[in-house]
Amino acid sequence: MARVLVVGCGCRGRELAAQLVARGHAVRGTTREQSRLADIEASGAEAVLADPNRLAALTPHLDGVSVLCWLMGSAEGDGVAELHGERLAALLESLVDTHVRGVVYEGMGSIEPELLRHGAELIARAAETWRMPAEVVEAGGTSALAAAVERVLAA
C-alpha cells in the first residue's frame, strides 16, 4: 500500500482515487473549493483544500506521499499556463526533499496541447535530473492513470 496525492481531484481525479483505493492505496485528493470536499471523500479519498497555484498550500499535503498525480489537463481559470510551467517546475524541484518517489502527469485534457507538451517536458527533465520515476499519460483515461501509478511505485 502506498499513499497517493491526486492534485486536481475533479471528476477524473475522483474516479482515479476510487480505483486506487480499491487497489488498497491510501489516497489524498485536493480541491480549491470547500463545496467539493464531500465529493472527494465519497470516492474513498481523504479530501484537502489546496490550490496548486499556491505551492505553500499544497506542499504540507505531501507528507507521507509516495506518488504525486498532477491532473491539471482540464484546469480552468487564472494561472492554467503556470500549472504546466513554472508552478509545476517549482513543485518538481521541491519533491527532492520529500518522501515522494515518483510522479504521474496527466498529458491529456481540454487545455491547449502546447501547455500539456510543456508540462510533459518538465516531467521528463525532472525524471532525468533527479532519477525520479515519472509517467506522462496521454490517453486511456483513469485506468491508464492508475496503471501508471502502479508502474511508478514498482520502479
C-alpha positions in Angstrom: 0.0 0.0 0.0 1.2 3.5 -0.8 -0.2 7.0 -0.3 -1.0 8.9 -3.4 -1.8 12.6 -3.7 -4.1 13.5 -6.5 -3.7 17.2 -7.3 -6.8 18.2 -9.2 -9.4 15.8 -7.8 -12.3 16.7 -10.1 -14.3 14.1 -12.0 -11.3 12.2 -13.3 -9.4 12.6 -10.1 -12.2 11.2 -8.0 -12.6 8.2 -10.4 -8.8 7.6 -10.2 -9.0 7.9 -6.4 -11.7 5.3 -6.2 -9.7 2.9 -8.4 -6.6 3.4 -6.3 -8.5 2.9 -3.0 -9.9 -0.3 -4.5 -6.3 -1.4 -5.1 -5.5 -0.8 -1.4 -3.8 2.6 -1.6 -4.4 5.5 0.7 -5.4 8.5 -1.5 -5.4 12.2 -0.7 -7.2 14.4 -3.2 -7.1 18.2 -3.5 -9.6 20.8 -4.4 -9.7 24.5 -4.4 -13.4 24.6 -3.3 -14.8 23.7 0.1 -18.0 22.6 -1.6 -16.2 19.7 -3.4 -14.6 18.1 -0.3 -17.6 15.7 0.3 -17.4 14.5 -3.3 -13.8 13.6 -2.9 -14.5 11.8 0.4 -17.2 9.8 -1.3 -14.6 8.4 -3.6 -12.8 7.0 -0.6 -10.0 9.5 -0.6 -9.0 12.0 2.1 -10.1 15.4 0.9 -8.0 18.5 1.4 -8.2 22.2 0.4 -5.1 23.2 -1.6 -4.6 25.5 -4.5 -2.0 24.1 -6.9 -1.1 27.7 -7.8 0.0 28.3 -4.2 2.7 25.7 -3.5 2.9 26.7 0.1 -0.7 25.5 0.5 0.0 22.3 -1.4 3.3 21.1 0.0 2.1 20.3 3.5 -0.1 17.6 1.9 2.9 15.8 0.5 3.6 14.3 4.0 3.9 10.5 3.6 3.0 10.6 -0.1 4.8 8.1 -2.4 3.3 9.2 -5.7 2.1 12.6 -6.9 -0.6 12.7 -9.6 -0.8 16.0 -11.3 -4.2 16.1 -13.0 -4.4 19.5 -14.4 -5.3 18.6 -18.0 -8.7 20.3 -17.8 -7.9 23.0 -15.3 -9.8 26.3 -15.7 -9.4 29.8 -14.5 -6.4 32.1 -14.0 -3.0 30.5 -13.8 -3.5 27.5 -16.0 -0.3 28.1 -18.0 1.6 28.3 -14.8 0.2 24.9 -13.7 2.0 23.3 -16.6 5.0 25.6 -16.4 6.7 27.5 -13.6 4.4 26.1 -10.8 5.0 22.5 -11.9 8.7 23.1 -12.3 9.0 24.5 -8.8 6.9 21.7 -7.3 9.0 19.1 -9.1 12.2 20.6 -7.7 10.8 20.7 -4.2 9.9 17.0 -4.3 13.6 16.1 -4.0 13.3 16.9 -0.3 10.1 14.9 0.4 9.0 11.3 0.6 7.6 11.4 -2.9 9.2 8.7 -5.0 7.5 9.5 -8.4 5.1 11.5 -10.4 2.2 10.8 -12.8 1.3 13.7 -15.1 -2.0 13.9 -17.0 -0.9 14.8 -20.5 -4.5 14.8 -21.9 -7.4 17.1 -21.4 -9.2 20.1 -22.6 -6.5 22.8 -22.3 -4.1 23.9 -25.0 -2.0 21.0 -26.2 1.1 23.1 -26.1 0.7 23.6 -22.3 0.4 19.8 -21.9 3.5 19.2 -24.0 5.5 21.7 -22.0 4.4 20.1 -18.7 5.4 16.7 -20.1 8.8 18.1 -21.0 9.2 19.3 -17.4 8.2 15.9 -16.1 10.8 14.2 -18.4 13.5 16.6 -17.3 12.8 16.1 -13.6 12.8 12.3 -14.1 16.2 12.5 -15.7 17.7 15.1 -13.4 16.6 13.6 -10.1 16.3 10.0 -11.2 12.6 10.1 -10.2 10.2 7.6 -11.8 7.7 9.5 -13.8 4.9 8.8 -16.3 3.1 11.0 -18.7 -0.3 9.6 -19.5 -1.7 10.9 -22.8 -4.6 8.5 -23.5 -6.6 5.8 -21.8 -8.4 7.7 -19.1 -8.3 6.8 -15.4 -7.4 3.2 -15.9 -4.2 4.3 -17.7 -3.5 6.8 -14.9 -4.0 4.0 -12.3 -1.7 1.7 -14.2 0.9 4.5 -14.4 0.8 4.9 -10.6 1.5 1.2 -10.2 4.4 1.3 -12.6 5.9 4.3 -10.8 5.5 2.5 -7.4 7.2 -0.6 -8.9 10.2 1.4 -10.3 
